[in-house]
């Protein structure tokens, strides 16, 4: 996705095909290919297992606009309402040459891939973290430039307050585990609780089945 964003930036800056005449470009391509070659080789010899897993992990049913809106609403809460401003800045900056345009071009494919892809599959908030991280400089500059105005200052304060409230609430829930006693909340905690009990059971099964020399494997880490 970052390569796509970089290509978009070169296209908007009219650097294609001039960029292909630079030795540094081809050196970067060779370096990248050498770096990822172990991953490609392993997948070639293992039926493209890691690629297949990730594709099916995110795949789902029919594409629905409601699912896309729901995914963006989750981003709105997790990354604070300031993502609305960041999205406007992305649309603005992508048309203005300079460092901000580069950041916007790098962020755009990540946002589109994750958000639109959520329409027919699963979407986790951290998948789009790179997009909002790339837009932080532009967002910080916008806040600084507009701090003297009332509504940007109030909006920023509300977003920061919401972020602190959510963070402290989640920490409290994890620390005191009240959700553990609520059956409807079990799926939200399945990756966070029960590790000690699972490890003890795994050790017992290993000793019963194989003795002290056995190795116990599971199909997925979350299980």
Secondary structure, 3 states (H helix, E strand, C coil): CHHHHHHHHHHHCCCCCHHHHCHHHHHHHHHHHHHHHHHHHHHHCCCCHHHHHHHHHHCCCCCCHHHHHHHHHHHHHHCCCHHHHHHHHHHHHCCCCCHHHHHHHHHHHHHHHHHHHHHHCCCCHHHHHHHHHHCHHHHHHHHHHCCCCHHHHHHHHHHHHHHHHHHHHHHHHHHHCHHHHCHHHHHHHCCCCCHHHHHHHHHHHHHHHHHHHCCCCCCCCCC
